[in-house]
Each structure stands twice: as structure tokens, then as C-alpha cells.
Amino acid sequence: MADNVGSSVAAVFETPELLEAIMLELDMRTLILSHRVSQAFRATVASSIKLQRKLFFKAATSTSIGTGADGEATESAMNPLCTGTLVTLVSKTGSK
């Protein structure tokens, strides 16, 4: 029975589409750390536009982020891993 479970798990992780679907459900920090798990995980991120966009490695599509009729940006996104760092840096710099 253990061999069946092990082979099933291996089959999921060896199927890029399934691995991508699982990785898309991860939070950003866990996803970025998954690069260190295996070469297959790293290759999945490297070949997946969706995962690269989630990690801010690639820009979002022009249809989801752009300029509205009033010239204002529509739906811009900040990398949450950077925003905390930027807020900390700005508050430290501003308090001097």
C-alpha cells in the first residue's frame, strides 16, 4: 500500500500541470521557498507564466493592469514581500 501512495505522489509531482495547480494555491512565501525543494519544482516555476506572475517575476498582462480613460492606473499590484520591507525602510528613514 505504501508503494502505491509513494508512486501516486511521485506521479503528481512529475506531472507539470498538476504540480503547477498545487503550487498556484501556495502563499507567496512558500512558493518562493519551493524553488529549493527540487529541480522539478524550480523547472515548474521557470516554465509557468502563471507562477512567474504570482511571484512578480513577470509583469501582469496588459489587460489586467493598464491606464483607464482618466489616465489613472487600473488595478496595479505591489509585491507583498517587498511592501513590508519598503514600509520598514521608509519608517526607519523618516524617523531620523
C-alpha positions in Angstrom: 0.0 0.0 0.0 2.8 2.4 0.9 4.3 1.8 -2.5 1.1 2.8 -4.2 0.9 6.0 -2.3 4.5 6.8 -3.0 4.1 6.2 -6.7 0.9 8.3 -6.8 2.6 11.2 -5.1 5.5 10.9 -7.5 3.2 10.8 -10.4 1.5 14.1 -9.3 4.8 15.8 -8.8 6.1 14.6 -12.1 3.1 16.0 -14.0 3.8 19.7 -14.6 0.2 20.7 -14.9 -0.8 19.1 -11.6 2.3 20.5 -9.8 1.5 23.9 -11.2 -2.1 23.8 -10.0 -0.9 22.8 -6.5 1.8 25.5 -6.5 -0.7 28.2 -7.5 -2.6 27.5 -4.2 0.5 28.2 -2.1 1.1 31.5 -0.4 3.9 33.6 -1.9 6.5 32.9 0.7 6.0 29.1 0.5 6.1 29.3 -3.3 9.3 31.2 -3.4 10.9 28.7 -1.0 9.7 25.8 -3.1 12.5 26.6 -5.6 14.8 25.0 -3.1 12.8 21.7 -2.8 13.7 20.1 -6.1 14.8 20.7 -9.6 11.3 19.7 -10.8 9.7 22.4 -8.6 12.2 25.0 -9.9 11.5 23.9 -13.5 7.8 24.2 -13.0 8.1 27.8 -11.9 10.5 28.5 -14.7 8.0 27.2 -17.3 4.8 28.6 -15.8 3.8 32.1 -16.7 1.0 32.0 -14.0 3.5 31.1 -11.3 6.0 33.7 -12.5 3.3 36.4 -12.4 2.2 35.3 -8.9 5.8 35.7 -7.8 6.2 39.1 -9.7 8.9 37.5 -11.9 6.8 38.5 -14.9 4.6 41.5 -15.4 0.9 41.0 -15.4 -1.0 41.1 -18.7 -1.7 44.4 -20.2 -5.4 43.7 -20.0 -5.3 43.4 -16.2 -3.1 46.4 -15.5 -3.2 49.5 -17.5 -4.4 53.0 -17.8 -8.1 53.9 -17.6 -9.8 56.6 -19.6 -9.0 59.2 -16.9 -5.3 58.4 -17.2 -5.3 56.7 -13.8 -3.8 53.2 -13.3 -6.3 50.4 -13.1 -5.6 47.5 -10.8 -1.9 48.0 -10.0 -0.3 45.4 -7.7 2.5 45.6 -5.3 4.7 42.6 -4.4 3.7 41.8 -0.8 7.1 40.5 0.0 8.5 44.0 -0.9 5.9 46.2 0.6 6.6 45.2 4.2 10.3 45.8 3.6 9.7 49.2 2.0 7.4 50.3 4.8 10.0 49.3 7.3 12.8 51.1 5.4 10.7 54.3 4.9 9.6 54.4 8.5 13.2 54.0 9.7 14.4 56.6 7.3 11.6 59.0 8.2 12.1 58.8 11.9 15.7 60.1 11.9 
